[in-house]
């Protein structure tokens, strides 16, 4: 099955109101020919979601994380209902920076994904391996198991993002064959879990995606788009990736 490409930007802990000018420039191009046949989204800091939603009507704005609980004594966290109220349409869960820096386990990611979907949000669920796992030859088994233990109970509203941890922000990218093998394994795991619905789940690649390498990455079977970090912060860097997705 060929899925419509999704290019999602993750601004991480970057951006203030002044930087919404870049988001406006991206949205303006996407509304024209640049976005034809491609879904595009920006996952912004929580402080910008509501303002971006007002400034960019019709453009998909998302969060970068979510709490599994609906409400409670969780200082500094944000619930799925809060994201929806702010105007978000989607959220990332399980990013490696959350797993490593905040000790999130697969079970935590699963609970977050299910909470987000229940609130009406689309979910980008991230999985990926450390360099030592890759070098030990255990990348596919490790990431496939991580996915299996992180999956929500339904494929509805689900997108998976494969991000080799050692490639995020480093300029390093796995070989075409390595990306193809991983995405094939993740697709098999999704079909095993969800049947035909698993074939329709988009699998994004993330990790040093740029305009210069996006076309080659998008040509790989079962690569249904990209989750883009640093290159999503400016229209000049992000839009060439969107353009590359149009050709595939």
Beta strands, then each sheet from edge to edge (+ up, - down):
strand 1: 6-10
strand 2: 39-43
strand 3: 60-63
strand 4: 90-93
strand 5: 122-127
strand 6: 158-163
strand 7: 202-206
strand 8: 225-228
sheet 1: 1+ 2+ 3+ 4+ 5+ 6+ 7+ 8+ 1+
end
